[in-house]
């Protein structure tokens, strides 16, 4: 899984690349989001390079699915289109926080991000990357995703289908284009 990726949002003809570790620290203005997903990593530490790799995968997915929308990026934060909504990803206190407005994308967004982290886990971390997911609606406190689903808390349960995450074994041998196509929109 990449520490750099193609930057295809430019209209210039020369080849450009995104290297997240070289981005500047900027505060990206993000409007209030109604929902948040928190990826908390084992030991309270986000391993070096994981957020950067996640950004490369998320940007590649965003450009693949929403080619007319340019992501806004900084070293610890980005704003991009995923699942038909403007999503914010932020590295914060050893965790990754995903914020968004549209309740209809909650389960598909969790599936996409978890699949991306699963790919990073299998390609780079030798299965040693462990995380738990907590969720919340604005104005409430975080609760573990398992608890939210057990209590049938909307929007964290899928009414139509089971949320299927691409497992590390199913994503390890996929090239990037095949992996991104498998994520859907």
Backbone torsions as a table, in degrees:
resi	resn	phi	psi	omega
1	UNK	NA	142.8	-164.4
2	UNK	-78.4	146.7	165.3
3	UNK	-101.7	-0.3	172.0
4	UNK	-148.0	156.4	177.5
5	UNK	-147.2	163.6	176.4
6	UNK	-59.3	141.7	175.5
7	UNK	-112.2	90.8	-173.2
8	UNK	-94.5	11.6	-177.6
9	UNK	-85.6	-11.4	-179.1
10	UNK	-81.2	143.5	177.3
11	UNK	-88.1	-4.4	177.1
12	UNK	-70.1	156.6	-175.3
13	UNK	-87.5	-14.6	-179.3
14	UNK	-78.2	149.3	-179.2
15	UNK	-70.0	131.9	178.2
16	UNK	-128.4	153.6	-177.8
17	UNK	-131.1	150.1	173.3
18	UNK	-97.3	126.3	175.5
19	UNK	-124.6	93.1	-173.4
20	UNK	-56.5	-32.6	-178.6
21	UNK	-68.6	-15.7	178.9
22	UNK	-97.2	1.0	179.1
23	UNK	-71.3	152.7	178.4
24	UNK	-81.1	157.6	172.4
25	UNK	-79.9	110.9	178.1
26	UNK	-132.1	149.4	171.0
27	UNK	-89.7	114.1	178.0
28	UNK	-87.6	124.5	179.7
29	UNK	-70.9	119.5	179.8
30	UNK	-120.0	128.3	177.4
31	UNK	-68.8	163.4	-179.2
32	UNK	-57.2	130.3	175.6
33	UNK	-107.9	144.7	-176.4
34	UNK	-80.4	-32.2	-172.4
35	UNK	-126.5	149.5	177.3
36	UNK	-138.9	143.4	172.9
37	UNK	-119.8	129.4	-178.9
38	UNK	-113.3	122.4	173.2
39	UNK	-100.5	109.1	-178.8
40	UNK	-104.7	128.0	-173.1
41	UNK	-97.6	149.5	-177.7
42	UNK	-52.6	132.7	-179.4
43	UNK	80.0	2.2	179.7
44	UNK	71.0	16.8	-177.5
45	UNK	-123.9	127.3	173.9
46	UNK	-87.6	113.8	-177.9
47	UNK	-58.0	145.2	178.6
48	UNK	-54.8	132.7	175.9
49	UNK	91.4	-15.5	-177.8
50	UNK	-68.0	-47.6	180.0
51	UNK	-62.8	-41.2	179.9
52	UNK	-62.2	-41.8	178.0
53	UNK	-67.2	-39.3	177.2
54	UNK	-61.4	-42.3	178.7
55	UNK	-61.1	-44.0	178.4
56	UNK	-59.3	-45.0	179.1
57	UNK	-66.5	-42.9	-179.4
58	UNK	-65.4	-41.1	178.4
59	UNK	-66.1	-43.4	178.7
60	UNK	-60.3	-42.5	177.6
61	UNK	-64.3	-44.6	-178.9
62	UNK	-61.9	-45.8	-179.8
63	UNK	-66.7	-37.0	178.8
64	UNK	-66.1	-41.3	-175.4
65	UNK	-92.2	-29.7	-176.3
66	UNK	-132.8	69.2	-172.3
67	UNK	-63.2	-19.7	-178.2
68	UNK	-88.4	-5.2	-177.5
69	UNK	-107.4	118.9	179.7
70	UNK	-86.7	129.9	174.9
71	UNK	-66.2	153.1	174.2
72	UNK	-113.0	124.0	-168.9
73	UNK	-128.6	147.2	165.8
74	UNK	-141.9	-178.6	-174.9
75	UNK	-60.9	-40.5	-175.0
76	UNK	-117.5	14.0	-174.4
77	UNK	-158.8	147.8	172.4
78	UNK	-150.1	157.5	176.6
79	UNK	-130.2	123.9	-176.5
80	UNK	-155.1	168.6	179.5
81	UNK	-89.8	129.6	173.2
82	UNK	-145.4	138.9	175.6
83	UNK	50.2	43.7	176.8
84	UNK	62.6	31.4	176.1
85	UNK	-149.3	152.4	174.0
86	UNK	-80.3	118.2	-172.1
87	UNK	-115.2	143.6	175.0
88	UNK	-111.8	130.7	172.4
89	UNK	-115.2	134.1	-177.1
90	UNK	-141.3	135.5	173.7
91	UNK	-89.4	120.0	-172.2
92	UNK	-147.9	118.5	175.3
93	UNK	50.7	47.5	177.2
94	UNK	75.6	12.6	179.9
95	UNK	-131.0	167.6	172.5
96	UNK	-116.6	127.2	179.9
97	UNK	-111.6	127.8	175.6
98	UNK	-112.2	125.7	-179.2
99	UNK	-120.7	142.6	-178.7
100	UNK	-158.8	167.9	-175.7
101	UNK	-103.7	-35.6	-169.4
102	UNK	-87.9	111.1	-178.8
103	UNK	-60.6	-28.3	-176.7
104	UNK	-65.0	-18.3	-177.6
105	UNK	-98.9	0.9	-171.5
106	UNK	-52.8	-54.8	-176.1
107	UNK	-70.8	-36.8	179.5
108	UNK	-69.6	-34.6	178.3
109	UNK	-67.4	-43.1	176.3
110	UNK	-61.1	-42.2	178.8
111	UNK	-61.6	-45.4	-179.3
112	UNK	-63.1	-51.2	-177.7
113	UNK	-64.8	-40.0	178.8
114	UNK	-66.3	-36.8	176.4
115	UNK	-65.8	-40.8	176.9
116	UNK	-62.5	-45.0	177.5
117	UNK	-65.1	-35.9	176.0
118	UNK	-62.7	-38.0	177.3
119	UNK	-66.6	-42.7	176.8
120	UNK	-62.0	-42.3	179.9
121	UNK	-60.1	-44.7	-177.0
122	UNK	-78.7	-36.6	-176.6
123	UNK	-78.0	-32.9	-169.5
124	UNK	-123.2	-37.8	-169.9
125	UNK	-96.8	5.6	178.0
126	UNK	51.8	37.7	177.3
127	UNK	76.1	6.9	-175.1
128	UNK	-94.3	-2.8	178.3
129	UNK	-83.2	119.1	-178.3
130	UNK	-124.5	138.7	-179.3
131	UNK	-147.3	161.4	170.1
132	UNK	-125.6	155.4	-176.0
133	UNK	-114.1	130.8	171.9
134	UNK	-122.2	152.1	-176.2
135	UNK	-135.5	157.2	173.6
136	UNK	-160.7	155.0	170.7
137	UNK	-99.6	147.0	-178.7
138	UNK	-47.7	132.7	178.1
139	UNK	90.1	-2.4	177.5
140	UNK	-118.7	169.1	178.5
141	UNK	-91.5	160.6	179.3
142	UNK	-65.7	144.9	170.4
143	UNK	-135.9	149.7	179.3
144	UNK	-59.5	143.3	-178.0
145	UNK	-59.2	-36.5	179.6
146	UNK	-62.2	-40.5	178.6
147	UNK	-67.5	-43.4	178.8
148	UNK	-61.4	-40.9	179.1
149	UNK	-71.8	-38.5	177.6
150	UNK	-61.9	-38.9	-179.5
151	UNK	-86.6	1.2	178.0
152	UNK	59.8	41.3	-178.4
153	UNK	-80.3	122.5	178.0
154	UNK	-77.8	142.2	6.5
155	UNK	-98.8	22.1	-170.2
156	UNK	-85.0	4.6	175.1
157	UNK	-120.8	144.7	178.5
158	UNK	-95.0	121.6	-178.0
159	UNK	-77.1	-27.5	-173.3
160	UNK	-97.0	-38.1	-175.2
161	UNK	-142.7	164.5	173.5
162	UNK	-76.2	138.9	177.9
163	UNK	-76.0	115.8	-179.3
164	UNK	-106.7	122.9	178.1
165	UNK	-98.1	133.7	172.5
166	UNK	-63.4	119.0	-176.9
167	UNK	-77.4	160.5	178.1
168	UNK	-52.7	-41.7	-178.5
169	UNK	-66.7	-34.9	-178.2
170	UNK	-79.1	-18.2	-177.2
171	UNK	-106.4	-11.5	-173.3
172	UNK	-59.5	-43.8	-174.4
173	UNK	-94.3	5.8	179.1
174	UNK	-81.4	135.3	171.7
175	UNK	-71.9	166.4	-173.4
176	UNK	-59.6	-44.1	-179.3
177	UNK	-62.1	-43.4	178.3
178	UNK	-64.6	-41.2	179.1
179	UNK	-62.5	-47.6	-178.8
180	UNK	-64.0	-38.7	177.8
181	UNK	-64.4	-35.2	178.9
182	UNK	-69.1	-21.1	179.7
183	UNK	-73.4	-24.4	-175.9
184	UNK	77.5	-160.5	-176.7
185	UNK	-109.3	NA	NA
